[in-house]
Amino acid sequence: MKVLVVYYSLNGNTRFIAQNIAGAVGADLLELRPVNAIPSGGFMRFFWGGRQAVMKQRPELAAFDKRPGDYDLLFIGTPVWAFTYAPALATFLSAVPLAGKKIALFCCHGGMKGKTLKALSQDLRGNEILGTIDFVEPLMNNKETKAEQARRWAAGFVAKT
């Protein structure tokens, strides 16, 4: 079975979880990289990121080095911006037709996940959503515990498929 972890990360939290999932299940990684990235430092990142999310913008992404349609199981991860998933994921979902795939969803946030995972699940209709999980700032809160939680969560899906 071919497994892919697709994610976007601004501050590194989602990248950290994605890398732990990939390592636990032998998955390939596909990091979504906007052509015009939001700066990762300073308060303005919240303004620009939140504005993109609220305005439902779809930033142009750099070319992918993986073909998501070639994979059987996808883990898809995002930070929470304005209580939903990051605009880079919106671009990905509009550009990559996914149907009939097994998908597990994860997000990272600073305290409230909002409707992020529910919105992602709805926008991935036509696929089998195996499960969801969220992490509160894993790089700042029990980093190794969160990493182990992500690894066990992911391994459980691979063992069942």
C-alpha positions in Angstrom: 0.0 0.0 0.0 1.3 3.4 -1.0 0.9 6.1 1.7 1.3 9.9 1.4 1.3 12.7 3.9 0.1 15.9 2.4 0.5 19.0 4.6 0.9 22.8 4.8 2.9 24.3 7.7 3.7 27.9 8.4 5.3 27.7 11.9 6.5 24.1 11.8 3.9 22.5 14.0 2.0 20.7 11.2 5.4 19.8 9.6 6.5 18.2 12.9 3.3 16.0 13.1 3.5 15.2 9.3 7.1 14.0 9.6 6.3 11.8 12.6 3.3 10.3 10.8 5.4 9.6 7.7 8.2 8.1 9.7 5.8 5.8 11.6 4.1 4.4 8.5 6.8 4.7 5.8 4.9 7.3 3.9 6.1 9.8 1.4 5.8 13.5 2.2 4.3 16.3 0.1 4.6 19.7 1.6 2.4 22.3 0.0 4.4 25.4 -0.7 2.8 28.7 -1.8 4.7 30.5 -4.5 4.2 33.8 -2.5 4.6 32.5 1.0 3.3 34.4 4.1 6.2 35.5 6.3 6.4 33.0 9.3 7.4 35.7 11.9 5.7 38.6 13.5 2.1 39.3 14.3 1.2 40.2 10.7 1.3 36.6 9.7 -2.0 36.1 11.7 -3.5 39.0 9.8 -2.4 37.9 6.3 -3.2 34.2 7.0 -6.6 34.9 8.6 -7.4 37.3 5.7 -6.6 34.6 3.1 -8.7 32.0 5.0 -11.7 34.3 5.5 -11.6 35.5 1.8 -11.3 31.9 0.7 -8.2 32.7 -1.3 -6.4 30.0 -3.1 -2.7 30.8 -3.3 -0.7 29.4 -6.2 1.4 26.4 -5.1 4.8 25.3 -6.3 4.8 22.2 -8.5 4.3 18.9 -6.6 7.0 16.3 -6.7 4.4 13.5 -5.9 1.2 12.5 -7.6 -1.4 12.2 -4.8 -3.7 10.1 -7.1 -1.1 7.3 -7.1 -1.5 6.7 -3.4 -4.0 4.4 -1.6 -4.0 6.2 1.8 -3.5 9.9 2.4 -2.9 11.7 5.6 -3.8 15.4 5.1 -2.7 18.0 7.6 -3.2 21.8 8.1 -2.8 24.5 10.6 -6.0 26.2 11.7 -6.5 29.7 10.3 -9.6 31.7 11.2 -11.2 28.4 12.4 -10.8 26.5 9.2 -8.1 24.9 7.1 -5.2 26.9 5.5 -5.8 28.4 2.0 -2.9 26.2 0.6 -5.1 23.2 1.3 -8.0 24.8 -0.6 -5.7 25.2 -3.6 -4.6 21.6 -3.3 -8.2 20.3 -3.1 -9.3 22.3 -6.1 -6.2 21.2 -8.1 -6.1 17.5 -7.3 -9.1 15.4 -7.9 -9.4 12.9 -5.1 -12.1 10.3 -5.1 -12.4 6.8 -3.6 -9.3 7.3 -1.4 -8.8 6.4 2.2 -8.0 9.6 4.0 -7.1 10.6 7.6 -7.1 14.2 8.6 -5.1 16.2 11.2 -4.7 19.8 12.3 -2.6 21.9 14.6 -3.8 24.9 16.4 -3.2 27.3 19.2 -6.3 26.5 21.2 -9.4 26.1 19.0 -9.8 23.9 16.0 -13.1 25.4 15.0 -14.7 23.6 12.1 -11.4 22.8 10.4 -11.7 19.0 10.3 -15.4 19.0 9.6 -14.9 21.4 6.7 -12.1 19.3 5.3 -14.2 16.2 5.6 -17.0 17.8 3.8 -14.7 19.1 1.0 -13.4 15.6 0.6 -16.8 13.9 0.0 -16.4 10.9 -2.2 -13.5 9.6 -0.1 -13.5 7.4 3.0 -12.5 9.6 6.0 -10.9 7.1 8.4 -10.5 9.5 11.3 -9.4 12.9 12.5 -7.1 14.2 15.2 -5.9 17.6 16.4 -2.9 18.8 18.2 -2.5 22.0 20.3 0.9 23.6 19.4 2.9 20.3 19.5 6.3 22.0 19.3 5.5 23.9 22.6 3.3 21.4 24.5 4.7 18.0 25.3 6.5 17.6 22.0 7.5 14.0 22.4 4.1 12.9 23.7 2.4 14.6 20.7 4.8 12.9 18.4 4.1 9.5 19.9 0.4 10.2 19.7 0.6 11.0 16.0 2.7 7.9 15.3 0.3 5.6 17.1 -2.7 7.2 15.5 -1.3 6.8 12.0 0.0 3.3 12.5 -3.5 2.2 13.6 -4.9 3.1 10.2 -2.2 1.4 8.3 -2.6 -1.8 10.3 -6.4 -1.8 9.5 -6.0 -1.3 5.7 
